[in-house]
Amino acid sequence: MDENVKLLEAEISDERGKISTDRMDISFGELINLYKNKELVIRPEYQRLFRWTPQQKTALIESILLAIPIPPIFVAEDEEGIWELVDGLQRVSTFISFFGELNADVSKLPYQITEDDEEDGEISIGNKWPLEVGGLIKNLAGFTIDTLPSKYKINLKRAVCRVEILRGESNIAMKYELFKRLNSSGSKLTPQEIRNAIYRAVNPVINDLILELSQNQSFQKLTGLSKQKKQELYDQELVLKFVAFLNNVEKINENTENFLNFFIEDSIKKGGFDPQYYRDIFNQVIKMIDNIGDKNIFRNAGNLFVPVDFEGIMIGLAQNMSHYVGNIELLKSKIKTLKSDNEFRRFSSYASSSKSRIKARLKRANEIFSSVN
């Protein structure tokens, strides 16, 4: 047999051995019972908020009534057999809330749902909500679970949903890769949403810290991200980059996405991750930057948020903080220098997420902030 073929077969066999998956078809009624028994965990704070419009929610119920196939949901199973929902938040929460069983404490979600959001039809999470006019069935309008004929309630509960299961013993990195590839529903999960679901199920300490720091008011003000970016957890990814890159510039040997995954997985495996250390330094750095009084400090002349400037300023300052305590003018000067530095800019353009450019950019930021003579 050709040597290349042998190598190919061995590699395929090795990678297949890392994956432990299963699938099953269960009724939507069973999904409700699993949720009520806390055997199916829904964590909207780690994914996107419940943000389907009434029309989208009605379309799901209509599809189930008409036996129109819907995409499968994806769950990660832990050592106790508990399922954590990874993809399918909107579908599952829509169905459960239609039956009046969704337990959603909105006050604890990271991004508060406002009355304007609900009036705009952007977010709707109430229980036992009324159906709208359907795309095919116009007379659905106004019906709730309490007024819908019993036979249709039974049909809804008996309808079958495909569940893709990733078992707890699977390689963590393979979990991430698998869910990224399977993620093909209407609103795809971002890498950070998949990280939260996969790695949090193994050990929540890093994910909890990232969520906490992303809600820092100064951070929120200075980044000024759009609602869509926040829903996609881009603010959490920015915080994760700060934590992962801070003391690991020399260890960066992958592109951004892969390195962030490696950092979380490696921290979980080795243990000893100190959230208080990162909490203290992140909060100190963002407070010092906020004290400058320039809310556009991470933005360019066109008022667009510049991620590489955020990374360079935050990490460069964190690595040299003692030089700038009580010296706002010096800090302002260094930030101005970094943003106009030709070498920093050279590593901030095309393919800025490549390993070589990340390392070169952050090394240059450290050089700028460490030089105070």
C-alpha positions, 0 to 999 in steps of 0.5 A: 500500500502506498505510504501516503495512503497509509498515513491518510488512513491512520490520521482518519482513524485517529481523529475518528477515535476522538469523537464520541457522538450520538443522535436520537429522535425525541418528542417535543413533549419529552424536551419540555419534561427534560427541561422541567427536570433540569436534565436539559440546561438552557443558558441564554447568558452564554449564547444569544438572547431570546430574540426571535420576533413573534412572526418567527416564533409563530413560523416554528409552531406552524411548521411543527403542526404541518410536520415540516422538518426543522433543523436538529438541536445540538447538546453537550452531555456531561458526566452526569448525563445532563444535556446543555443546549449548544445550538437551537436556543431559539427553537427550544425556548420558543416551544417551551415558552409557548407551553408556558414552561420557560423559566427565564429570569430576565433580570440576570441576563447580561444585556437588559431587554428594554421596552423598546426592544419588545416594541420593535419586535426584536425580542420576545420571551414571555410564556403562553404568547399568542400566535400571529398570522401564519405564513400558510395558516392564516387562522392561527392568529390569536391562539395560545396554548390555552385556546388551541384545540386539544388535538393540536396541543397533543400533535405538538407534544408528540412531534419529533425533534432530532437531537445531536449529542456530543458525549462528555468523554470526547476530546474538548478540541474535537467538540469545538470543531464538531459543533462549528461544522454542524452549526448550520441553522438560520443564525449561526453560532459565533466561535465565542458562543461555541466556546462558551457552550463547550468549555463551560460544560467542562469547567466554567471558571474562565467563561464566568470570568469573561462574562463578568469582565465583559459587563464592566461599565467602562469597558462597555462605554469605551468599546461602544459595540452594537447590539448585534455584536453584543448578541454575538458575544464579541465583547466577551471575545475581546476580553478573552483575547486580553486574558489569553494574550496577556502573558502568552505572546511567545506561546502564540503558535496558531491563528486567533481562533485556534489559540483562544481555544488552546488557551482555555483548554490548556488552562482547564487541563493544567489547573491553577488558573487564577481569575482574581489576577486577571480580574484585578489587572483588567479592571485596573487597566480599563479604569486607567484608560477610562480616566483619560476621558476619551470615549473614542480611544479604541476608534479610528478617524471614521469612528469605527472600533479597531480591535487591534488598537484595543488589544495593543493598548490594553495589553501594552498598558497591562504589561507596563502599568507601573509607569503610568499610575497617576500619569494620564498625560504620559498614557495619552502620549503613548496611546497616540504613539501606538495608534500612529506607529508605522510598525504597529500598523504594518502588523495590523492590516491584512491577515491580522489574526495570523500567529506571526502578526499577532506576536509582532503586533503585541511585541511592538505594543510592549516596546512602545509602552515600556519605553518611557525615557 
